Amino acid sequence: MPDPHLNRPEGNPADAPEARLERCEALLREIRDGITRAARESQYEELSLGRVAGGLAQLIAAGLLAMAVAEWALVGPTDTMYTRLAFAGVVQLMALTGFAAARGRNG
């Protein structure tokens, strides 16, 4: 199959080396812009309800754990300390469930 570029007349401005170079540069700019756009979009994760709920539950669990440790250090073992620890464990499981649900959606 003959090359279509060989059959063009020499005076065709679209076949000039400068025009071909400009087209190549424009194509390379488009490729670069697409790559930088994709890289920028991949840097940020989507905010989901599961992540927000998991983060809030994580904060509550950490607060309950801190209260239980402070009560143990200042007062000694009491029934409320064990209740706070148990509730902190339940809230921690809720946080993990929220994070797992958000991760399952994002892949």
Phi and psi in radians as a Rosetta constraint file:
Dihedral C 1 N 2 CA 2 C 2 CIRCULARHARMONIC -1.233 0.35
Dihedral N 2 CA 2 C 2 N 3 CIRCULARHARMONIC 2.645 0.35
Dihedral C 2 N 3 CA 3 C 3 CIRCULARHARMONIC -1.299 0.35
Dihedral N 3 CA 3 C 3 N 4 CIRCULARHARMONIC 2.186 0.35
Dihedral C 3 N 4 CA 4 C 4 CIRCULARHARMONIC -1.168 0.35
Dihedral N 4 CA 4 C 4 N 5 CIRCULARHARMONIC -0.396 0.35
Dihedral C 4 N 5 CA 5 C 5 CIRCULARHARMONIC -1.270 0.35
Dihedral N 5 CA 5 C 5 N 6 CIRCULARHARMONIC -0.395 0.35
Dihedral C 5 N 6 CA 6 C 6 CIRCULARHARMONIC -1.312 0.35
Dihedral N 6 CA 6 C 6 N 7 CIRCULARHARMONIC -0.428 0.35
Dihedral C 6 N 7 CA 7 C 7 CIRCULARHARMONIC -1.513 0.35
Dihedral N 7 CA 7 C 7 N 8 CIRCULARHARMONIC -0.068 0.35
Dihedral C 7 N 8 CA 8 C 8 CIRCULARHARMONIC -1.362 0.35
Dihedral N 8 CA 8 C 8 N 9 CIRCULARHARMONIC 2.566 0.35
Dihedral C 8 N 9 CA 9 C 9 CIRCULARHARMONIC -1.222 0.35
Dihedral N 9 CA 9 C 9 N 10 CIRCULARHARMONIC 2.655 0.35
Dihedral C 9 N 10 CA 10 C 10 CIRCULARHARMONIC -1.116 0.35
Dihedral N 10 CA 10 C 10 N 11 CIRCULARHARMONIC -0.489 0.35
Dihedral C 10 N 11 CA 11 C 11 CIRCULARHARMONIC -1.449 0.35
Dihedral N 11 CA 11 C 11 N 12 CIRCULARHARMONIC 0.065 0.35
Dihedral C 11 N 12 CA 12 C 12 CIRCULARHARMONIC -1.233 0.35
Dihedral N 12 CA 12 C 12 N 13 CIRCULARHARMONIC 2.076 0.35
Dihedral C 12 N 13 CA 13 C 13 CIRCULARHARMONIC -1.205 0.35
Dihedral N 13 CA 13 C 13 N 14 CIRCULARHARMONIC -0.408 0.35
Dihedral C 13 N 14 CA 14 C 14 CIRCULARHARMONIC -1.238 0.35
Dihedral N 14 CA 14 C 14 N 15 CIRCULARHARMONIC -0.333 0.35
Dihedral C 14 N 15 CA 15 C 15 CIRCULARHARMONIC -1.701 0.35
Dihedral N 15 CA 15 C 15 N 16 CIRCULARHARMONIC 0.042 0.35
Dihedral C 15 N 16 CA 16 C 16 CIRCULARHARMONIC -1.133 0.35
Dihedral N 16 CA 16 C 16 N 17 CIRCULARHARMONIC 2.535 0.35
Dihedral C 16 N 17 CA 17 C 17 CIRCULARHARMONIC -1.023 0.35
Dihedral N 17 CA 17 C 17 N 18 CIRCULARHARMONIC -0.613 0.35
Dihedral C 17 N 18 CA 18 C 18 CIRCULARHARMONIC -1.155 0.35
Dihedral N 18 CA 18 C 18 N 19 CIRCULARHARMONIC -0.686 0.35
Dihedral C 18 N 19 CA 19 C 19 CIRCULARHARMONIC -1.175 0.35
Dihedral N 19 CA 19 C 19 N 20 CIRCULARHARMONIC -0.718 0.35
Dihedral C 19 N 20 CA 20 C 20 CIRCULARHARMONIC -1.128 0.35
Dihedral N 20 CA 20 C 20 N 21 CIRCULARHARMONIC -0.687 0.35
Dihedral C 20 N 21 CA 21 C 21 CIRCULARHARMONIC -1.119 0.35
Dihedral N 21 CA 21 C 21 N 22 CIRCULARHARMONIC -0.726 0.35
Dihedral C 21 N 22 CA 22 C 22 CIRCULARHARMONIC -1.117 0.35
Dihedral N 22 CA 22 C 22 N 23 CIRCULARHARMONIC -0.710 0.35
Dihedral C 22 N 23 CA 23 C 23 CIRCULARHARMONIC -1.121 0.35
Dihedral N 23 CA 23 C 23 N 24 CIRCULARHARMONIC -0.717 0.35
Dihedral C 23 N 24 CA 24 C 24 CIRCULARHARMONIC -1.115 0.35
Dihedral N 24 CA 24 C 24 N 25 CIRCULARHARMONIC -0.735 0.35
Dihedral C 24 N 25 CA 25 C 25 CIRCULARHARMONIC -1.108 0.35
Dihedral N 25 CA 25 C 25 N 26 CIRCULARHARMONIC -0.719 0.35
Dihedral C 25 N 26 CA 26 C 26 CIRCULARHARMONIC -1.124 0.35
Dihedral N 26 CA 26 C 26 N 27 CIRCULARHARMONIC -0.723 0.35
Dihedral C 26 N 27 CA 27 C 27 CIRCULARHARMONIC -1.128 0.35
Dihedral N 27 CA 27 C 27 N 28 CIRCULARHARMONIC -0.738 0.35
Dihedral C 27 N 28 CA 28 C 28 CIRCULARHARMONIC -1.147 0.35
Dihedral N 28 CA 28 C 28 N 29 CIRCULARHARMONIC -0.632 0.35
Dihedral C 28 N 29 CA 29 C 29 CIRCULARHARMONIC -1.108 0.35
Dihedral N 29 CA 29 C 29 N 30 CIRCULARHARMONIC -0.738 0.35
Dihedral C 29 N 30 CA 30 C 30 CIRCULARHARMONIC -1.084 0.35
Dihedral N 30 CA 30 C 30 N 31 CIRCULARHARMONIC -0.736 0.35
Dihedral C 30 N 31 CA 31 C 31 CIRCULARHARMONIC -1.121 0.35
Dihedral N 31 CA 31 C 31 N 32 CIRCULARHARMONIC -0.788 0.35
Dihedral C 31 N 32 CA 32 C 32 CIRCULARHARMONIC -1.069 0.35
Dihedral N 32 CA 32 C 32 N 33 CIRCULARHARMONIC -0.768 0.35
Dihedral C 32 N 33 CA 33 C 33 CIRCULARHARMONIC -1.099 0.35
Dihedral N 33 CA 33 C 33 N 34 CIRCULARHARMONIC -0.684 0.35
Dihedral C 33 N 34 CA 34 C 34 CIRCULARHARMONIC -1.136 0.35
Dihedral N 34 CA 34 C 34 N 35 CIRCULARHARMONIC -0.702 0.35
Dihedral C 34 N 35 CA 35 C 35 CIRCULARHARMONIC -1.181 0.35
Dihedral N 35 CA 35 C 35 N 36 CIRCULARHARMONIC -0.768 0.35
Dihedral C 35 N 36 CA 36 C 36 CIRCULARHARMONIC -1.156 0.35
Dihedral N 36 CA 36 C 36 N 37 CIRCULARHARMONIC -0.641 0.35
Dihedral C 36 N 37 CA 37 C 37 CIRCULARHARMONIC -1.129 0.35
Dihedral N 37 CA 37 C 37 N 38 CIRCULARHARMONIC -0.751 0.35
Dihedral C 37 N 38 CA 38 C 38 CIRCULARHARMONIC -1.145 0.35
Dihedral N 38 CA 38 C 38 N 39 CIRCULARHARMONIC -0.684 0.35
Dihedral C 38 N 39 CA 39 C 39 CIRCULARHARMONIC -1.160 0.35
Dihedral N 39 CA 39 C 39 N 40 CIRCULARHARMONIC -0.690 0.35
Dihedral C 39 N 40 CA 40 C 40 CIRCULARHARMONIC -1.140 0.35
Dihedral N 40 CA 40 C 40 N 41 CIRCULARHARMONIC -0.727 0.35
Dihedral C 40 N 41 CA 41 C 41 CIRCULARHARMONIC -1.197 0.35
Dihedral N 41 CA 41 C 41 N 42 CIRCULARHARMONIC -0.555 0.35
Dihedral C 41 N 42 CA 42 C 42 CIRCULARHARMONIC -1.360 0.35
Dihedral N 42 CA 42 C 42 N 43 CIRCULARHARMONIC -0.242 0.35
Dihedral C 42 N 43 CA 43 C 43 CIRCULARHARMONIC -1.261 0.35
Dihedral N 43 CA 43 C 43 N 44 CIRCULARHARMONIC -0.528 0.35
Dihedral C 43 N 44 CA 44 C 44 CIRCULARHARMONIC -1.889 0.35
Dihedral N 44 CA 44 C 44 N 45 CIRCULARHARMONIC 2.261 0.35
Dihedral C 44 N 45 CA 45 C 45 CIRCULARHARMONIC -1.541 0.35
Dihedral N 45 CA 45 C 45 N 46 CIRCULARHARMONIC 2.659 0.35
Dihedral C 45 N 46 CA 46 C 46 CIRCULARHARMONIC -1.270 0.35
Dihedral N 46 CA 46 C 46 N 47 CIRCULARHARMONIC 2.418 0.35
Dihedral C 46 N 47 CA 47 C 47 CIRCULARHARMONIC -1.455 0.35
Dihedral N 47 CA 47 C 47 N 48 CIRCULARHARMONIC 2.182 0.35
Dihedral C 47 N 48 CA 48 C 48 CIRCULARHARMONIC -2.131 0.35
Dihedral N 48 CA 48 C 48 N 49 CIRCULARHARMONIC 2.841 0.35
Dihedral C 48 N 49 CA 49 C 49 CIRCULARHARMONIC -1.116 0.35
Dihedral N 49 CA 49 C 49 N 50 CIRCULARHARMONIC -0.633 0.35
Dihedral C 49 N 50 CA 50 C 50 CIRCULARHARMONIC -1.086 0.35
Dihedral N 50 CA 50 C 50 N 51 CIRCULARHARMONIC -0.717 0.35
Dihedral C 50 N 51 CA 51 C 51 CIRCULARHARMONIC -1.183 0.35
Dihedral N 51 CA 51 C 51 N 52 CIRCULARHARMONIC -0.720 0.35
Dihedral C 51 N 52 CA 52 C 52 CIRCULARHARMONIC -1.146 0.35
Dihedral N 52 CA 52 C 52 N 53 CIRCULARHARMONIC -0.810 0.35
Dihedral C 52 N 53 CA 53 C 53 CIRCULARHARMONIC -1.107 0.35
Dihedral N 53 CA 53 C 53 N 54 CIRCULARHARMONIC -0.716 0.35
Dihedral C 53 N 54 CA 54 C 54 CIRCULARHARMONIC -1.105 0.35
Dihedral N 54 CA 54 C 54 N 55 CIRCULARHARMONIC -0.717 0.35
Dihedral C 54 N 55 CA 55 C 55 CIRCULARHARMONIC -1.137 0.35
Dihedral N 55 CA 55 C 55 N 56 CIRCULARHARMONIC -0.746 0.35
Dihedral C 55 N 56 CA 56 C 56 CIRCULARHARMONIC -1.144 0.35
Dihedral N 56 CA 56 C 56 N 57 CIRCULARHARMONIC -0.734 0.35
Dihedral C 56 N 57 CA 57 C 57 CIRCULARHARMONIC -1.125 0.35
Dihedral N 57 CA 57 C 57 N 58 CIRCULARHARMONIC -0.621 0.35
Dihedral C 57 N 58 CA 58 C 58 CIRCULARHARMONIC -1.116 0.35
Dihedral N 58 CA 58 C 58 N 59 CIRCULARHARMONIC -0.723 0.35
Dihedral C 58 N 59 CA 59 C 59 CIRCULARHARMONIC -1.126 0.35
Dihedral N 59 CA 59 C 59 N 60 CIRCULARHARMONIC -0.735 0.35
Dihedral C 59 N 60 CA 60 C 60 CIRCULARHARMONIC -1.120 0.35
Dihedral N 60 CA 60 C 60 N 61 CIRCULARHARMONIC -0.735 0.35
Dihedral C 60 N 61 CA 61 C 61 CIRCULARHARMONIC -1.114 0.35
Dihedral N 61 CA 61 C 61 N 62 CIRCULARHARMONIC -0.714 0.35
Dihedral C 61 N 62 CA 62 C 62 CIRCULARHARMONIC -1.145 0.35
Dihedral N 62 CA 62 C 62 N 63 CIRCULARHARMONIC -0.675 0.35
Dihedral C 62 N 63 CA 63 C 63 CIRCULARHARMONIC -1.133 0.35
Dihedral N 63 CA 63 C 63 N 64 CIRCULARHARMONIC -0.752 0.35
Dihedral C 63 N 64 CA 64 C 64 CIRCULARHARMONIC -1.121 0.35
Dihedral N 64 CA 64 C 64 N 65 CIRCULARHARMONIC -0.687 0.35
Dihedral C 64 N 65 CA 65 C 65 CIRCULARHARMONIC -1.132 0.35
Dihedral N 65 CA 65 C 65 N 66 CIRCULARHARMONIC -0.747 0.35
Dihedral C 65 N 66 CA 66 C 66 CIRCULARHARMONIC -1.105 0.35
Dihedral N 66 CA 66 C 66 N 67 CIRCULARHARMONIC -0.696 0.35
Dihedral C 66 N 67 CA 67 C 67 CIRCULARHARMONIC -1.139 0.35
Dihedral N 67 CA 67 C 67 N 68 CIRCULARHARMONIC -0.696 0.35
Dihedral C 67 N 68 CA 68 C 68 CIRCULARHARMONIC -1.158 0.35
Dihedral N 68 CA 68 C 68 N 69 CIRCULARHARMONIC -0.726 0.35
Dihedral C 68 N 69 CA 69 C 69 CIRCULARHARMONIC -1.174 0.35
Dihedral N 69 CA 69 C 69 N 70 CIRCULARHARMONIC -0.708 0.35
Dihedral C 69 N 70 CA 70 C 70 CIRCULARHARMONIC -1.116 0.35
Dihedral N 70 CA 70 C 70 N 71 CIRCULARHARMONIC -0.710 0.35
Dihedral C 70 N 71 CA 71 C 71 CIRCULARHARMONIC -1.135 0.35
Dihedral N 71 CA 71 C 71 N 72 CIRCULARHARMONIC -0.703 0.35
Dihedral C 71 N 72 CA 72 C 72 CIRCULARHARMONIC -1.142 0.35
Dihedral N 72 CA 72 C 72 N 73 CIRCULARHARMONIC -0.697 0.35
Dihedral C 72 N 73 CA 73 C 73 CIRCULARHARMONIC -1.255 0.35
Dihedral N 73 CA 73 C 73 N 74 CIRCULARHARMONIC -0.612 0.35
Dihedral C 73 N 74 CA 74 C 74 CIRCULARHARMONIC -1.618 0.35
Dihedral N 74 CA 74 C 74 N 75 CIRCULARHARMONIC -0.669 0.35
Dihedral C 74 N 75 CA 75 C 75 CIRCULARHARMONIC -1.900 0.35
Dihedral N 75 CA 75 C 75 N 76 CIRCULARHARMONIC -0.642 0.35
Dihedral C 75 N 76 CA 76 C 76 CIRCULARHARMONIC 1.899 0.35
Dihedral N 76 CA 76 C 76 N 77 CIRCULARHARMONIC 3.001 0.35
Dihedral C 76 N 77 CA 77 C 77 CIRCULARHARMONIC -1.056 0.35
Dihedral N 77 CA 77 C 77 N 78 CIRCULARHARMONIC 2.226 0.35
Dihedral C 77 N 78 CA 78 C 78 CIRCULARHARMONIC -2.359 0.35
Dihedral N 78 CA 78 C 78 N 79 CIRCULARHARMONIC 2.971 0.35
Dihedral C 78 N 79 CA 79 C 79 CIRCULARHARMONIC -1.148 0.35
Dihedral N 79 CA 79 C 79 N 80 CIRCULARHARMONIC -0.631 0.35
Dihedral C 79 N 80 CA 80 C 80 CIRCULARHARMONIC -1.175 0.35
Dihedral N 80 CA 80 C 80 N 81 CIRCULARHARMONIC -0.532 0.35
Dihedral C 80 N 81 CA 81 C 81 CIRCULARHARMONIC -1.117 0.35
Dihedral N 81 CA 81 C 81 N 82 CIRCULARHARMONIC -0.776 0.35
Dihedral C 81 N 82 CA 82 C 82 CIRCULARHARMONIC -1.170 0.35
Dihedral N 82 CA 82 C 82 N 83 CIRCULARHARMONIC -0.622 0.35
Dihedral C 82 N 83 CA 83 C 83 CIRCULARHARMONIC -1.135 0.35
Dihedral N 83 CA 83 C 83 N 84 CIRCULARHARMONIC -0.757 0.35
Dihedral C 83 N 84 CA 84 C 84 CIRCULARHARMONIC -1.101 0.35
Dihedral N 84 CA 84 C 84 N 85 CIRCULARHARMONIC -0.725 0.35
Dihedral C 84 N 85 CA 85 C 85 CIRCULARHARMONIC -1.100 0.35
Dihedral N 85 CA 85 C 85 N 86 CIRCULARHARMONIC -0.741 0.35
Dihedral C 85 N 86 CA 86 C 86 CIRCULARHARMONIC -1.138 0.35
Dihedral N 86 CA 86 C 86 N 87 CIRCULARHARMONIC -0.754 0.35
Dihedral C 86 N 87 CA 87 C 87 CIRCULARHARMONIC -1.153 0.35
Dihedral N 87 CA 87 C 87 N 88 CIRCULARHARMONIC -0.643 0.35
Dihedral C 87 N 88 CA 88 C 88 CIRCULARHARMONIC -1.076 0.35
Dihedral N 88 CA 88 C 88 N 89 CIRCULARHARMONIC -0.678 0.35
Dihedral C 88 N 89 CA 89 C 89 CIRCULARHARMONIC -1.124 0.35
Dihedral N 89 CA 89 C 89 N 90 CIRCULARHARMONIC -0.739 0.35
Dihedral C 89 N 90 CA 90 C 90 CIRCULARHARMONIC -1.134 0.35
Dihedral N 90 CA 90 C 90 N 91 CIRCULARHARMONIC -0.754 0.35
Dihedral C 90 N 91 CA 91 C 91 CIRCULARHARMONIC -1.168 0.35
Dihedral N 91 CA 91 C 91 N 92 CIRCULARHARMONIC -0.616 0.35
Dihedral C 91 N 92 CA 92 C 92 CIRCULARHARMONIC -1.104 0.35
Dihedral N 92 CA 92 C 92 N 93 CIRCULARHARMONIC -0.699 0.35
Dihedral C 92 N 93 CA 93 C 93 CIRCULARHARMONIC -1.105 0.35
Dihedral N 93 CA 93 C 93 N 94 CIRCULARHARMONIC -0.650 0.35
Dihedral C 93 N 94 CA 94 C 94 CIRCULARHARMONIC -1.107 0.35
Dihedral N 94 CA 94 C 94 N 95 CIRCULARHARMONIC -0.703 0.35
Dihedral C 94 N 95 CA 95 C 95 CIRCULARHARMONIC -1.107 0.35
Dihedral N 95 CA 95 C 95 N 96 CIRCULARHARMONIC -0.783 0.35
Dihedral C 95 N 96 CA 96 C 96 CIRCULARHARMONIC -1.108 0.35
Dihedral N 96 CA 96 C 96 N 97 CIRCULARHARMONIC -0.638 0.35
Dihedral C 96 N 97 CA 97 C 97 CIRCULARHARMONIC -1.133 0.35
Dihedral N 97 CA 97 C 97 N 98 CIRCULARHARMONIC -0.739 0.35
Dihedral C 97 N 98 CA 98 C 98 CIRCULARHARMONIC -1.092 0.35
Dihedral N 98 CA 98 C 98 N 99 CIRCULARHARMONIC -0.758 0.35
Dihedral C 98 N 99 CA 99 C 99 CIRCULARHARMONIC -1.148 0.35
Dihedral N 99 CA 99 C 99 N 100 CIRCULARHARMONIC -0.695 0.35
Dihedral C 99 N 100 CA 100 C 100 CIRCULARHARMONIC -1.177 0.35
Dihedral N 100 CA 100 C 100 N 101 CIRCULARHARMONIC -0.651 0.35
Dihedral C 100 N 101 CA 101 C 101 CIRCULARHARMONIC -1.160 0.35
Dihedral N 101 CA 101 C 101 N 102 CIRCULARHARMONIC -0.689 0.35
Dihedral C 101 N 102 CA 102 C 102 CIRCULARHARMONIC -1.203 0.35
Dihedral N 102 CA 102 C 102 N 103 CIRCULARHARMONIC -0.651 0.35
Dihedral C 102 N 103 CA 103 C 103 CIRCULARHARMONIC -1.217 0.35
Dihedral N 103 CA 103 C 103 N 104 CIRCULARHARMONIC -0.650 0.35
Dihedral C 103 N 104 CA 104 C 104 CIRCULARHARMONIC -1.096 0.35
Dihedral N 104 CA 104 C 104 N 105 CIRCULARHARMONIC -0.607 0.35
Dihedral C 104 N 105 CA 105 C 105 CIRCULARHARMONIC -1.299 0.35
Dihedral N 105 CA 105 C 105 N 106 CIRCULARHARMONIC -0.639 0.35
Dihedral C 105 N 106 CA 106 C 106 CIRCULARHARMONIC -1.458 0.35
Dihedral N 106 CA 106 C 106 N 107 CIRCULARHARMONIC -0.215 0.35
